[in-house]
Amino acid sequence: MNEPDNPVLRYLRQFDERVDRIGARLDELTGRVGVIEQRIGVIEQQNAVVLQKLDRMDQRLDRVERRLDLVDPGFAEGRAPFAR
């Protein structure tokens, strides 16, 4: 390949190489973002399960407190806990 030493062609080749590297890096980053999105989805599902369990535990604790007459009258009236 015996091409003339044209500065514009040299610049365009360098530019093309840079664009190829950027494209490859973009593909890599796109894949990594996809993995992160999947992991966030799993974490959100696990968080929802934990919150459901906490809700059930809170309901059970409320029932136990009512049965043992441990309920503060302020809570029964709908006031926030520890309100002054």
Secondary structure as UniProt FT lines:
FT   HELIX           7..67
FT   TURN            68..69
FT   HELIX           73..76
FT   TURN            77..78
FT   TURN            81..82
//
